[in-house]
Amino acid sequence: MAAPMKHVCRIVRACSDKFYKHIGFGNTYRTKGITEYTRLIIPRKYPFYSNRFQPLWKHASLTAVGMWSLFTMKKEEVDEAEKEEVAETDKDKDKDSAEDRTDIENYVRLAKMAQLKKEFDEADMYYHKALKVANKKFNEDKISKKFSIQARTYIFDAMADMALSQGQFDKAEALYKDTLKGYLETGGDRKDNAVMELTLKLSSLYAIIRKDHEARLGLTTVIECQEEKIKTNPKSDIDTYGLLGIALQTYGRYLLHHNELEKAETVLCRCEEICTHAVGENSSQMLKVLNDLAAVQIIQARYTKAEVTLQKALVISQTMESCDAVHAIYSNLGAISLKLSHLDIAESRCSTAFKLAKDAGDEFAQKQARHCLDKVNEARQSQPVK
């Protein structure tokens, strides 16, 4: 009966890909950026589960010197930076007029539009033009140092997201680190949500290219920092809870890939708690979490528990006006029923999955549902004649 379980895992992975298209955890420091990056955590092109993607060992990691040194700045350095910032603010009161900012903002807007159209060369050109204009206006004393750094930080972050979406991992890593440096230069705190978000982006990048030490260290750092924030202030804003939720789900998937199944289940159960607090039980984000949790339970052969988890996801999906993952949930449930030899239930669930997938135009899900139905027929034919 190995084939049905292979079927379950394929559907779970496909369902996760679809779920992750839209992030439901609040609005973080750069909502657009984090949505783009999170979409890449487990796409079909670079799945954690795939053995095709090999690590880039030839590139040495500077994480220990770069990213983590941000957490070890001396107090005197921080105080000095704050004094300089106050002085710069007083000096730059008459700068940063709307007219001087418009050219930069227009180029960024054009770059974003090109990026959405996947015209990456054109987007890169506009981002570089925006950087050139920002540098020129700063040298001409038309914009303040603070705005110049803010502009460069935003542009570097957007360029890093774009590089990551194209699989340009070295470039993305360098740009994320520049973004992190720029944010701190504007006076940002080392434990701000913005810094945690960038750390999460870098950690996810390291997970994709299999720099496991850096990935694990980054993910646990974000989780510990955000957990401490909500422990200190249970009424923390949705951004704080949201980043914790995303970090927990990412780490849960990472642990699943490394076959640390019990720990993955614990992490994803905690993610479910955070999701409930942040966006409520009846949300698309909860479906994503429950789907990942069910995947872990299935791989551990805890079929009854996984069925309960997926039934909960199914109830939630039925409260929504539209949910393109319902057919995948039915397929998962059908495959579990098949594994438990509940053939009539399996046939009913997989037939429903096939119909819904056909209505949604999802050929991949149709194929999986048909595979499940074929296995039901095989199982029936192999039963002894009474």
PyMOL commands that set and color helices and strands:
alter all, ss='L'
color gray80, all
select helices_A, chain A and resi 2-19+31-39+68-72+75-91+98-116+120-139+145-165+169-185+193-208+212-232+238-257+261-279+284-299+303-317+326-339+343-360+363-382
alter helices_A, ss='H'
color red, helices_A
deselect
rebuild
show_as cartoon
